[in-house]
Amino acid sequence: MDGVPESHNGWTFLTNHARVLAAIAENQSARVRDIAARCRLTERAVQKIIADLEQAGYLSHVRQGRGNAYQIDPAKILRHPTEAGQGLTVASLLSLLIQDEDRRAMPSAEPTHASG
């Protein structure tokens, strides 16, 4: 079946909600189709995740022509009691994910070793 990402068995460190949020943070006017391809999810799954994030107040959107422009609330506290208790925000999560993306996008250099 075309357009359906490969299934993944097993567990992962990031939830699909975090992946979708990070994809939107990277491109606030991304189409659901593009988010789905980037996150290796179906379009229907992405639509459901976006609805969840909007209902919880993490995300909102406005129509722009035929597409949407998304707005993330960076000050919103993360939902899990462990992170919420520490006051961790969406901005803190996204900064970690974006730092990782930036690092992976940089050309790798040979490690340097200090000589003593």
C-alpha positions in Angstrom: 0.0 0.0 0.0 1.6 3.3 -1.1 2.1 6.1 1.4 1.9 3.9 4.4 5.2 4.0 6.5 6.9 0.8 7.5 5.6 -0.5 10.8 8.0 -0.4 13.8 8.1 -3.2 16.4 9.3 -2.5 19.8 9.6 0.6 22.0 11.1 4.0 21.3 12.4 6.8 23.5 10.2 9.5 22.0 6.4 9.4 21.6 4.7 10.1 18.3 3.3 13.3 19.9 6.8 14.6 20.6 7.9 13.7 17.1 4.9 15.5 15.5 5.5 18.6 17.8 9.2 18.7 16.8 8.3 18.4 13.1 5.8 21.3 13.5 8.4 23.4 15.4 10.8 22.9 12.5 8.2 24.0 9.9 5.0 25.7 11.3 3.3 25.6 7.9 4.1 21.9 7.1 1.4 19.9 5.6 0.0 16.9 7.4 1.4 14.7 4.6 4.9 16.1 5.1 4.7 15.7 8.9 3.5 12.1 8.4 6.4 11.3 6.1 9.0 12.9 8.4 7.6 11.1 11.5 7.0 7.8 9.6 3.3 7.9 10.6 0.1 7.7 8.6 -1.7 11.0 7.8 -4.6 9.9 9.9 -2.3 9.3 12.9 -0.8 12.8 12.5 -4.3 14.4 12.3 -5.3 12.7 15.5 -2.1 13.8 17.3 -2.5 17.3 16.1 -6.1 17.3 17.5 -4.8 15.9 20.8 -2.1 18.6 21.0 -4.7 21.3 20.2 -7.2 20.1 22.7 -4.6 20.1 25.4 -3.5 23.6 24.5 0.0 22.8 23.3 -0.8 23.8 19.7 -3.1 26.0 17.7 -3.6 26.7 14.0 -5.0 29.3 11.7 -5.9 28.7 8.0 -3.4 30.2 5.5 -4.8 29.8 2.1 -5.2 26.0 1.5 -3.0 25.1 4.4 -2.5 25.7 8.1 0.0 27.7 10.1 0.6 26.2 13.5 1.5 28.0 16.7 3.2 26.1 19.6 2.8 27.3 23.1 6.4 27.1 24.3 5.5 27.9 27.9 3.1 25.0 28.3 4.2 22.5 31.0 4.8 18.9 29.9 2.1 16.5 31.0 3.9 13.7 32.8 3.9 14.3 36.5 7.7 13.9 36.7 8.3 16.7 34.1 5.4 18.8 35.3 6.7 18.7 38.9 10.0 20.1 37.6 8.3 22.8 35.6 9.7 21.5 32.3 8.1 23.2 29.3 7.5 22.4 25.7 10.4 24.9 24.9 12.8 22.8 27.0 11.8 19.6 25.2 12.0 21.2 21.7 15.4 22.7 22.5 16.8 19.3 23.3 15.3 17.8 20.1 16.5 20.7 18.0 20.0 20.6 19.4 20.1 16.9 18.5 18.9 17.6 14.9 21.5 20.4 14.6 24.3 18.0 15.7 23.2 15.3 13.3 23.1 17.8 10.4 26.7 19.0 11.0 29.4 17.2 9.1 31.2 14.9 11.5 34.7 15.7 12.4 37.4 13.4 13.6 37.5 13.3 17.4 40.4 15.1 18.9 42.4 13.5 21.7 44.2 15.6 24.3 47.7 14.5 24.8 49.1 14.6 28.2 
